[in-house]
Amino acid sequence: MDKNYRIAIIGGGTAGISTAARLLKDLRSLAGDIVIIDPAEKHYYQPLWTLVGGGEAKKEETERSMKELIPEGADWIKAAVASFEPEENHIQLSDGRRLEYEYLIVAAGIEVHWDGIKGLTETIGKNGVCSNYSYQYTDYTWDTIRNFKGGNAVFTHPATPIKCGGAPQKIMYLAEDHFCRTGIRDKTKITFGSGNPAIFDVTKYRLALEKVLERKKIDARFKHNLIEVRGEQKEAIFEQIETKEKTTVEYDMLHVTPPMRAPAFIRNSSLADDFGWVDVHPHTLQHQKYENVFSLGDCSNLPTSKTGAAIRKQYPVVAKNILSLMKGEAPGAKYDGYSSCPLVTGYNTLILAEFNYEKEPTESFPVNQAKERRSMYIMKKDLLPIIYWNGMLKGTM
């Protein structure tokens, strides 16, 4: 007979493990009554993949086994979710099992939609087409950059929500810096094709990044969405968001950020909003219809950037509000939309963007964080991974 749990957590990524750890830390009697459901055997610290693609880190440093990260007191079911039955408090698993829960936390992350760009799956990892959005291909990004001899280097940002929204431009800045260091910058044209209307959504940081684009002589084309890659011809096809006009751009290297979406089992469920994301209250993270369901991280419809830093502020709110419900109290913890993006602008330089729902800077340090700083770069490269593995995933930071 399948075991029932007080709390079921969908997803063993950053959000799922951190929330489970915090719940067990705050209420030890939950030991044995929390389950994390995730089919993956490996867990990745994905924010470091930018530096892997830039030759500054080894991808093996970003990988750990899921088994060693599951908090003591939580069970792990290595299976995928097939569907939800929130009216009955049931989850249907892909292996046929059916689990019952009292409280559900949906932290399933985001689906990278490689097939969303015509021709991409056929050419990714060859023909100069690379991407930092896959553990498999991050090494090829660095191979492409370090073996580049000049020509057209094209970088893209899709017209969909993505995880780590700054990553598409970070690798571009690292590549440009590398081209300068190796003496081929004057032989290289760099183009940034973005489905977004601007380089960044927060004015303070947008203005700083526009200066970076100007200094680096990058041809930024906004509202231009990559829709097709012709690998053999080395052609990228962009569509202008408003006019639908198509443009062909020749490339010698192409770094693609694929479109992304909520996982299918969420998109096709009654938990989703009209766009496929889990429909939650922006401050309590409680589902708008099912009061015993919460969601956080990339699969939720929270109107802020989908980052690990955002999850660091979200998971304590979810834990507190579930514990309040267990005591018969209304959810009182509030999330203000905080997110952060450590914007690498070159080797040893970084702009640390921090902001809330209102797109207001909410900076942590008594300095102007829109200024490029070496200290912030060192923090991202050396300090944040330690905080992640030893603090955040333990539910303490």
Secondary structure as GFF3:
##gff-version 3
##sequence-region A 1 397
A	DSSP	beta_strand	5	10	.	.	.	ID=ss1
A	DSSP	alpha_helix	14	26	.	.	.	ID=ss2
A	DSSP	three_ten_helix	28	30	.	.	.	ID=ss3
A	DSSP	beta_strand	34	37	.	.	.	ID=ss4
A	DSSP	beta_strand	42	44	.	.	.	ID=ss5
A	DSSP	three_ten_helix	46	48	.	.	.	ID=ss6
A	DSSP	alpha_helix	49	53	.	.	.	ID=ss7
A	DSSP	three_ten_helix	59	62	.	.	.	ID=ss8
A	DSSP	beta_strand	63	65	.	.	.	ID=ss9
A	DSSP	alpha_helix	66	69	.	.	.	ID=ss10
A	DSSP	beta_strand	74	77	.	.	.	ID=ss11
A	DSSP	beta_strand	81	85	.	.	.	ID=ss12
A	DSSP	beta_strand	90	93	.	.	.	ID=ss13
A	DSSP	beta_strand	98	106	.	.	.	ID=ss14
A	DSSP	beta_strand	111	112	.	.	.	ID=ss15
A	DSSP	three_ten_helix	114	116	.	.	.	ID=ss16
A	DSSP	alpha_helix	120	123	.	.	.	ID=ss17
A	DSSP	beta_strand	129	130	.	.	.	ID=ss18
A	DSSP	alpha_helix	138	146	.	.	.	ID=ss19
A	DSSP	beta_strand	151	157	.	.	.	ID=ss20
A	DSSP	alpha_helix	167	181	.	.	.	ID=ss21
A	DSSP	three_ten_helix	185	187	.	.	.	ID=ss22
A	DSSP	beta_strand	188	194	.	.	.	ID=ss23
A	DSSP	alpha_helix	203	215	.	.	.	ID=ss24
A	DSSP	beta_strand	219	222	.	.	.	ID=ss25
A	DSSP	beta_strand	224	230	.	.	.	ID=ss26
A	DSSP	beta_strand	235	240	.	.	.	ID=ss27
A	DSSP	beta_strand	246	250	.	.	.	ID=ss28
A	DSSP	beta_strand	253	255	.	.	.	ID=ss29
A	DSSP	beta_strand	260	261	.	.	.	ID=ss30
A	DSSP	alpha_helix	264	267	.	.	.	ID=ss31
A	DSSP	beta_strand	293	295	.	.	.	ID=ss32
A	DSSP	three_ten_helix	297	299	.	.	.	ID=ss33
A	DSSP	alpha_helix	308	326	.	.	.	ID=ss34
A	DSSP	beta_strand	339	346	.	.	.	ID=ss35
A	DSSP	beta_strand	349	355	.	.	.	ID=ss36
A	DSSP	alpha_helix	374	378	.	.	.	ID=ss37
A	DSSP	pi_helix	379	383	.	.	.	ID=ss38
A	DSSP	alpha_helix	384	390	.	.	.	ID=ss39
A	DSSP	three_ten_helix	392	394	.	.	.	ID=ss40
###
